[in-house]
Amino acid sequence: MKDSIENIIFSRFVNQPIPFEFISIEELYRRCKESNYDLSNPHRIKFNALILITEGESFHTIDFKEEVLSPGVILPLTKDQVHSFNKDLTVKGYVISFEENFITENISEKNLFHFLHIYHTPSILIGKENIATLKPLLQLLENLHLESNDIMKAEIINSVFIALLFQIKRLSIYQHKTFESKRFKDFIQFKHLITKHYHESHNVKDYAKKLTVSYKYLNDICKQIGHKTAKAFLDSWLLLEAKRNISENKYTSQEIAYKMGFKEPSNFIRFFKKFTNLTPNQFQQKLEKTTHS
């Protein structure tokens, strides 16, 4: 049986006075090697991160999907995602790690909208030719990060990081569809409510009530932004969270069922099999084979 996956908290490899760190990918691999930690083992992060690739090619697995890494690829990683790096270091670039509230606590509504927009995108491609455009902001973040003077350090880092995200969004060769601000905010709020209350309710109408919007409106914004009905969006999130729980290898199917708000373990097994054609135990066995292959 494989080991349980680790929940990596921000301070696991970081010792910073503020919850923000800027390091090279090479430095991350070096630190993990010194700590005898294998980055290729799936782990669940308890903070947000941004991976920027400047040279080389590799892959990165996020929530059971493989993303190809190449120059100009940027991966926004969010809290509670399960991910893993390639065992071999074949790329260069940067990893920016931060607690989400460090960025979102004192931010204008307009900037928050852009931040959430980027962090709703699984992978961003700016193109190899545009990496140089980001270099001044990356250099400034690195210098600030290394500075010993903590006076207004957090405020300046916050501003420069937001500027970096703006530049990334501007350079992205994928045309980000811009949604009406309120509709997008309500969609994100729906996602947030699911993460908080999924163990209490799997009924979309309950979430519409919490948002003080109609079921039809919630369904419309999910179809527009998430490309799924509200029910399908909720089910897909529940399925993903179930897979994350199974991959942690810490709980029985029965424990996961109750943890996720299913009244009977048999209901959970039926739900899981409906979308994967596998029982939770079969999915776990498949994961173990993949990890050891």
N, C-alpha and C positions, 0 to 999 in steps of 0.2 A: 504493500500500500504506500503510495507516495506521501511525502510530508505535507502537512497543512500549509497553505500559502500564507505568507506573512502580510499583515496589515502594516504598511509603511507609514509611520507618522512623520510629520515635517522634520522633527528634530532627530530622526534616525541617523542621518549622515550630515546633519547641519548644526552648526553652532553659531547662530547669528542673533544680535540684539533685536532685530526686526524680522518678521516672518516673510522674508524675501531673500532668495539666493540666486546668483548668476554664476554658473561655472561652465567649463567646456565639457563636451562629452567624454574626452580623454580623461579629464580630472574625475568625472563621475565613475568611470571604469576603474581608475586607480584606487579611489577611496573604497569602492566595493571589494576590490581584490584584497586590500589591506585588512578589511573587516571580514574576509572569507565569506562574502555574500555574492551569490551567483545571480546576476541581473537577468539571466535567461530563464530563471524560475518565475512563473507567473506570480505577481504580487498585486495587492490591492492598495492603491494610494489613498491617503486621507487628507490630501491637499490638491491644489491645482498646479499645473505645469505647462510649459511651452517648450517644445523641442524644435530647434531650427537646424537644418542640415546645410552645410556649406560645401562639403566635398565627400566623394565616395558614394557607395551604394550598399544598401542593407535592407532589412525589414524590421517591422515592429508590430507586435500583436496587441490589439486593443479590444477588450471585450469579445474575444474569440474570433476577431477578424484581423487578417494580415494586411498591414499598410506597407507599401514599398517606399523606402527612403532613398532620395537622390537629391542633388543640389537644388535648393529652392523649395523643398518640401517643408512645411511647417505643420506640426501636430499639436493642437490644443488638447491637453489632458485634464479631465475634471475629477474631482473628489469621488471616490468609491469605484472608479473604473479598475478593472483587472487588466494588467498589461505586462509585457515582458520584452526585453531587448534581445537582439541577436547575441549569441555567446561570444562571437569573435568581434573585435572592434575593427570595423572596416569603413567607418564614416568619421567625418569631423563636423563640428558644429557646437551648439550651445544648448544647455538645459536651464530654463528659468523656472524656479519653484517658488510658490507663494501660497499663503493662506488666502482664500478668496475674499474674506472680509477686509483684508489689508488693502485691496483694490476697491472694493465696492462700498465700503462704509461711508467715506466722505467723497462721493462722486456725484456729478450732476446727472440728471435724468437722461440727458442726451448722450453723455459718455457711457453711462451704464447700458443704454440701448446698444451701442456699438460693441461694448465688451461682451454682452450676452450673445450678440449676433455672431461674433467670432467663436465664442465657446459653444455655439450650437452647431458648428461646422466640424465634422470629424477630421478632415484633412484639407490643408490650403496649399495651393501651388502658386508661388510668385515667379518662378522661372529663374534659372541659374544666372541669367544676365542682370537680374535685379538685386542680387545679394549685396552687391557693393553699396546700393542705396541705403541699406539697413546698417551698414558698418559704423557710421558715426554714432547712431543711437546705441548700438550694441557696445561700442567702446566706452561711451559715457556711462552706461549701466555698469559695466565692469569696473570702471574707475570708482564710481560711487560706492559700489559694493565693497571695494577694498579699502575705502577711506576710513580712518579711525575717528574722524570728526562726526559725531552723531547729531549735531545741531541741524534740525530740519532735514535730516537725511531721508527719513521716511516720506516726507512730503515731496521731495525732489524726485526720489526713485519712483513714486507713484505717478507723478506727471510725465516722466520720461518713458515709463513703461506704457502708459496710455498712448503717448505719441508713437511708440513703436507699433502698437496694435493698429493705430490709425494708418500708419504707413503700410503695414502688412495688408490691411483691408484694401487700401488704394492700389497696391501693386498686384493683388491677386488676379491671376489670369482667368479664374472662374468668375463669372459675373454673379456676384451675390445679389439675389433678388431682395429688394428693399420692401419690407412690409410696413404697413401702417403701424406707427409706434404703439398705439394702445392695444391693437390686436396681437402684436408680437409679445408685448409685455404680459398680456393675459395668458398667452400660450405658455410662456416661460413660468408664470405663476402656477398654471395647471400642473406643469412638470414638477415644480417645487412642492406643491401640495401632495402629489402622488408619493414623492419620496418621504414625506412626513407622515402620511395617513394610510399608506397602502395596507398596513396590517389591520386597519379598522374597517376599510371599505374598498370593494372592487366595483362599485356602482358609480358610473359617470355622473348620474343626477346628483349624487351627494357632493361631488366636486364642483359642479355648476352652482349648487346652493352656497358652498363655501366661498366661491368667487363672486357671488351675487350676480350671476349672468344666467341667461336661459340655456337650456340643453342644446337648442338649435344653434345658438351663437357659438357655444363651445365646440360643437361638432363642425361648424363652418370653419372656424379658425384652425382646427386640427387638420382638416382636409386641405386648407390653403397652405399652411406652413409645414405641417408634419406629413402631408400627403397620405393621411390615413384618417378614418373616422375616429372620434374621441374614444370609442370603445376599443377599437383596434390599437390605438396608441397606448391606452392603459394596459391592454393585454401584452403588447410587445415589451413594455417596460417591466411588467411583472415577470415575463419570461426571462428577460435579461437578468433581473435581480435574482431569480431562481438559479440561473446558470452560475452567477457569481457565487452564490451561497454554496452550491454543489461543488464548485471548483476549490473552495476553501477547505474542503474535506474535514470539516470540524463537526458537522451536524448530520443526523440521520434524516431520511426523507420525511419522517413524521415531525421531527423538530423544525425542519424548514417549512413544512406545511403550516404549522401553528404560528411560526415566526412571521410568515407572510400573510396571515389572516384567513387561511382556508379552514373552515370549521371541521372538515374531515380530511385525513391524509389521502383517502381514496379520491377526493375531489381534486386535490393538488396533482396526484399522479395522472388523472384523466386530462386535466388542463395541460400539463407538461407534454403528455404524449400526443395530444391533439395538434400541437404546433411543431413537434420535433420527430414524431413517430418513434420516440424512445422513451423508456421509463427514466426517472431520475438516476437510478442505479446503472442503467445501460449507458446513459450520458456520461456518468462519472468514470465508468470503465473505458469508454472511448477516449476521454480526456487523458487518463493515465497512460494509455497506449501511445497517444500523440506525444505526451511529455517524454516518454522513455524511448521513443523511436529516433 
